[in-house]
Amino acid sequence: MNPDIKRERENATFNVETLTNILDGSPQKTKRRREIESLVLNDPDFWEDDPNFLSRSERYDQAVRKSAQMILKLREYGISDPDEIYCYKNCVHPNRAEPLDLHLGMFLPTLLNQATSEQMDRFFMPAWNLEIIGTYAQTEMGHGTHLRGLETTATYDPSTQEFVLNSPTISSIKWWPGGLGKTSNHAIVLAQLYTQGKCHGLHAFIVPIRDIKTHEPLPGIVVGDIGPKFGFNEIDNGFLKLENVRIPRENMLMKYAKVEPDGAYVKPPSSKLTYGTMVFIRSLIVGTSAKAVAKSSTIAIRYSTVRRQSEIRPGQPEPQILDYQTQQYKLFPVLAMAYAFTFVGQYMTQTYQRITGDINEGDFSELPELHALSAGLKAFTTWAANSAIEVCRMSCGGHGYSRSSALPDIYTEFTPSCTYEGENTVMMLQTARYLVKSYRLAKNGQQLSGIVSYLNDAGRGRVQPQTV
Amino acid sequence: SSRPIVVDVNDLSSLVEVYKLRAAILVELAAKNIQQDMQRRKSEEDAWNNNAIDLVKASDAHCHYVVVKLFTDKLGEIGDTGVHSVLSTLALLYTLHGIALNSGDFLQAGLLSVPQMLQISVRIKDLLSQLRPNAVALVDAFNFTDRTLNSVLGRYDGNVYDNMYEWARRSPLNSTEVHKSFHKYLKPLRAKL
């Protein structure tokens, strides 16, 4: 042990383990997390070649091997709790996304939240057993966060009771979904629904894209990898072009909106339900921001205690970098941010689970607030975290630039979260729409509740600085 | 009134209140600007686009308030004195640092005065010194294993330089003492010069 870092630990004024328990949620959760970590870390099946020294194709190959092992081991150990699966996955693929992320994080949750019981019977077990490997294809080459602008069409044909899916333009080609390029054989495709001559907006459809046995692309499907990116080296983010692809009526996710066999359209109770999976992911991203900042600050602060350079007082030995006030000013606000975002992440997960429970009971009243809060906090935390990681890298001097520091990887793996699942400025404007709407309601005498209740006073002209 | 409200820069609940007022004022400002534009016969959509910067600022202030409030609320759940004390210091730093970075909003709205901003800047420096002895313990509490952190600089044992040297030695460029490019390009080039 380096003597400087040893001495730092001896000087602490609080019990580290107690704080770890608070961050995990309880001592039992800390214990269980460590059990799961040691399962992975002591398992030779997960040993790997250092990805820093591999090509992209080799990195993808290694990641698929580890993901396949991961699925087997999760079954073997009977790990089925989503939090525990997430923890296991994070140990298998530290600091990076993996080829089955979209299958586990979006395809399965979308089925759970938006499929009818008949659809669950058809799709869930094959997906659970990876006969079906799925992804979530929403973004198009020319259209991202503005969902009403998506161009992919699903036109209902009552004569065959099928939907015909098309990518009518180049800009409508699905672009970016993780695992779409080479890994998945199914995709949940978001497309504009046309039936009885009318467009009913965006709906989700389960589309087979590759043969389950041979993995060859199916007729009418043009699919592939979009090429190297800034980070995300382990993932085959893909493109998908649909050319008159026919799928049965039962492949539209119909828990809420429906198309009857004759083509009649039944509206969902809330138009926002189609985007439920995105809200789920946005809620998770808040916690991911916290993790990225926590990792970066751990690296930068530990290194700043063992790194000795320059001098504060002439003739004295080189001090620890962390003794410089400027270094503290760079790193301690980042450390504080890591804690703040961790607690906000815990709150978002609890709030998402509570409101989703209400939705399942038929109460949609808090859905708009959840939408606004998850959009805003996703943008706020990812923007701040993105800058904070860079501050940590810069505070490590030249060595922060080396891939051995892990900071470049943390940065490039995290940065896309500012644009995926909703570009941040657009997210902020969505939150603003809710805030302005709430303000106007308060102004008209309506009593607001929840996190915007502070606007009750603003609406009635009572928000003013008070005199001393 | 243009005079600031009473704010104790050491009192978190008072600071949360200031963040709340800042958010409310910025939301109100954005909403009023949209309203004014609409009264000048602009469509609601154009009025919205014309005030998009204010709207993003309002959302940002709202989110900042939510973060500060949740951090402060969390402190109420922590019973251990040592942990409570160090997290309170962190929460205060986060809150004051946010005010310092967005001082224009707080000053413009009359929520804080210039002398208070100077007081905040001094207080931030106090908090940095206060946190210094606990910095490593605070990151240790995140409890990342060396394998999950995967960083030579962030190693738990702090033995950075010898491991960095070892890591560099594993670079594929070092698999042979003389790289093939020397024979392919540099040596023939030399012969031609």
Chai-1 contact restraints between the chains, C-beta under 6 A:
chainA,res_idxA,chainB,res_idxB,connection_type,confidence,min_distance_angstrom,max_distance_angstrom,comment,restraint_id
A,M1,B,D157,contact,1.0,0.0,6.0,A-B,restraint_1
A,N2,B,G158,contact,1.0,0.0,6.0,A-B,restraint_2
A,N2,B,N159,contact,1.0,0.0,6.0,A-B,restraint_3
A,I5,B,G158,contact,1.0,0.0,6.0,A-B,restraint_4
A,E8,B,V136,contact,1.0,0.0,6.0,A-B,restraint_5
A,R9,B,V136,contact,1.0,0.0,6.0,A-B,restraint_6
A,N11,B,P133,contact,1.0,0.0,6.0,A-B,restraint_7
A,A12,B,N134,contact,1.0,0.0,6.0,A-B,restraint_8
A,A12,B,A137,contact,1.0,0.0,6.0,A-B,restraint_9
A,T13,B,G82,contact,1.0,0.0,6.0,A-B,restraint_10
A,T13,B,N134,contact,1.0,0.0,6.0,A-B,restraint_11
A,F14,B,G82,contact,1.0,0.0,6.0,A-B,restraint_12
A,F14,B,V83,contact,1.0,0.0,6.0,A-B,restraint_13
A,F14,B,V86,contact,1.0,0.0,6.0,A-B,restraint_14
A,V16,B,A137,contact,1.0,0.0,6.0,A-B,restraint_15
A,V16,B,D140,contact,1.0,0.0,6.0,A-B,restraint_16
A,V16,B,A141,contact,1.0,0.0,6.0,A-B,restraint_17
A,T18,B,D80,contact,1.0,0.0,6.0,A-B,restraint_18
A,T18,B,V83,contact,1.0,0.0,6.0,A-B,restraint_19
A,L19,B,V83,contact,1.0,0.0,6.0,A-B,restraint_20
A,L19,B,A141,contact,1.0,0.0,6.0,A-B,restraint_21
A,T20,B,A141,contact,1.0,0.0,6.0,A-B,restraint_22
A,T20,B,N143,contact,1.0,0.0,6.0,A-B,restraint_23
A,E37,B,T145,contact,1.0,0.0,6.0,A-B,restraint_24
A,L41,B,R147,contact,1.0,0.0,6.0,A-B,restraint_25
A,F53,B,P172,contact,1.0,0.0,6.0,A-B,restraint_26
A,C91,B,T148,contact,1.0,0.0,6.0,A-B,restraint_27
A,P94,B,T148,contact,1.0,0.0,6.0,A-B,restraint_28
A,P94,B,N150,contact,1.0,0.0,6.0,A-B,restraint_29
A,N95,B,N150,contact,1.0,0.0,6.0,A-B,restraint_30
A,A294,B,F142,contact,1.0,0.0,6.0,A-B,restraint_31
A,S297,B,V139,contact,1.0,0.0,6.0,A-B,restraint_32
A,T298,B,V139,contact,1.0,0.0,6.0,A-B,restraint_33
A,T298,B,F142,contact,1.0,0.0,6.0,A-B,restraint_34
A,T298,B,F144,contact,1.0,0.0,6.0,A-B,restraint_35
A,T298,B,G154,contact,1.0,0.0,6.0,A-B,restraint_36
A,I299,B,S151,contact,1.0,0.0,6.0,A-B,restraint_37
A,I299,B,L153,contact,1.0,0.0,6.0,A-B,restraint_38
A,I299,B,G154,contact,1.0,0.0,6.0,A-B,restraint_39
A,I301,B,A135,contact,1.0,0.0,6.0,A-B,restraint_40
A,I301,B,V139,contact,1.0,0.0,6.0,A-B,restraint_41
A,R302,B,G154,contact,1.0,0.0,6.0,A-B,restraint_42
A,Y303,B,L153,contact,1.0,0.0,6.0,A-B,restraint_43
A,T305,B,V136,contact,1.0,0.0,6.0,A-B,restraint_44
A,V306,B,G158,contact,1.0,0.0,6.0,A-B,restraint_45
A,V306,B,V160,contact,1.0,0.0,6.0,A-B,restraint_46
A,Q328,B,L128,contact,1.0,0.0,6.0,A-B,restraint_47
A,F332,B,L128,contact,1.0,0.0,6.0,A-B,restraint_48
A,F332,B,L131,contact,1.0,0.0,6.0,A-B,restraint_49
A,P333,B,H97,contact,1.0,0.0,6.0,A-B,restraint_50
A,L335,B,L138,contact,1.0,0.0,6.0,A-B,restraint_51
A,A336,B,L90,contact,1.0,0.0,6.0,A-B,restraint_52
A,A336,B,L93,contact,1.0,0.0,6.0,A-B,restraint_53
A,A336,B,Y94,contact,1.0,0.0,6.0,A-B,restraint_54
A,Y339,B,L90,contact,1.0,0.0,6.0,A-B,restraint_55
A,A340,B,V67,contact,1.0,0.0,6.0,A-B,restraint_56
A,A340,B,F71,contact,1.0,0.0,6.0,A-B,restraint_57
A,A340,B,Y94,contact,1.0,0.0,6.0,A-B,restraint_58
A,F343,B,L70,contact,1.0,0.0,6.0,A-B,restraint_59
A,F343,B,F71,contact,1.0,0.0,6.0,A-B,restraint_60
A,F343,B,K74,contact,1.0,0.0,6.0,A-B,restraint_61
A,V344,B,V67,contact,1.0,0.0,6.0,A-B,restraint_62
A,V344,B,L70,contact,1.0,0.0,6.0,A-B,restraint_63
A,Y347,B,L70,contact,1.0,0.0,6.0,A-B,restraint_64
A,G376,B,S59,contact,1.0,0.0,6.0,A-B,restraint_65
A,G376,B,C63,contact,1.0,0.0,6.0,A-B,restraint_66
A,L377,B,C63,contact,1.0,0.0,6.0,A-B,restraint_67
A,F380,B,C63,contact,1.0,0.0,6.0,A-B,restraint_68
A,C396,B,L153,contact,1.0,0.0,6.0,A-B,restraint_69
A,H399,B,L153,contact,1.0,0.0,6.0,A-B,restraint_70
A,S404,B,V152,contact,1.0,0.0,6.0,A-B,restraint_71
A,S404,B,M164,contact,1.0,0.0,6.0,A-B,restraint_72
A,S404,B,W167,contact,1.0,0.0,6.0,A-B,restraint_73
A,S405,B,S151,contact,1.0,0.0,6.0,A-B,restraint_74
A,S405,B,L153,contact,1.0,0.0,6.0,A-B,restraint_75
A,A406,B,N150,contact,1.0,0.0,6.0,A-B,restraint_76
A,A406,B,S151,contact,1.0,0.0,6.0,A-B,restraint_77
A,M428,B,V56,contact,1.0,0.0,6.0,A-B,restraint_78
A,M428,B,S59,contact,1.0,0.0,6.0,A-B,restraint_79
A,L429,B,L55,contact,1.0,0.0,6.0,A-B,restraint_80
A,T431,B,S59,contact,1.0,0.0,6.0,A-B,restraint_81
A,A432,B,L55,contact,1.0,0.0,6.0,A-B,restraint_82
A,A432,B,A58,contact,1.0,0.0,6.0,A-B,restraint_83
A,A432,B,S59,contact,1.0,0.0,6.0,A-B,restraint_84
A,L435,B,V27,contact,1.0,0.0,6.0,A-B,restraint_85
A,L435,B,H62,contact,1.0,0.0,6.0,A-B,restraint_86
A,V436,B,A31,contact,1.0,0.0,6.0,A-B,restraint_87
A,Y439,B,V27,contact,1.0,0.0,6.0,A-B,restraint_88
A,Y439,B,A31,contact,1.0,0.0,6.0,A-B,restraint_89
A,Y454,B,K20,contact,1.0,0.0,6.0,A-B,restraint_90
A,Y454,B,A24,contact,1.0,0.0,6.0,A-B,restraint_91
A,A458,B,A24,contact,1.0,0.0,6.0,A-B,restraint_92
A,A458,B,E28,contact,1.0,0.0,6.0,A-B,restraint_93
A,V463,B,A24,contact,1.0,0.0,6.0,A-B,restraint_94
A,V463,B,I25,contact,1.0,0.0,6.0,A-B,restraint_95
A,P465,B,S1,contact,1.0,0.0,6.0,A-B,restraint_96
A,P465,B,I5,contact,1.0,0.0,6.0,A-B,restraint_97
A,P465,B,G110,contact,1.0,0.0,6.0,A-B,restraint_98
A,P465,B,L111,contact,1.0,0.0,6.0,A-B,restraint_99
A,Q466,B,I5,contact,1.0,0.0,6.0,A-B,restraint_100
A,T467,B,S1,contact,1.0,0.0,6.0,A-B,restraint_101
A,T467,B,R3,contact,1.0,0.0,6.0,A-B,restraint_102
A,V468,B,V6,contact,1.0,0.0,6.0,A-B,restraint_103
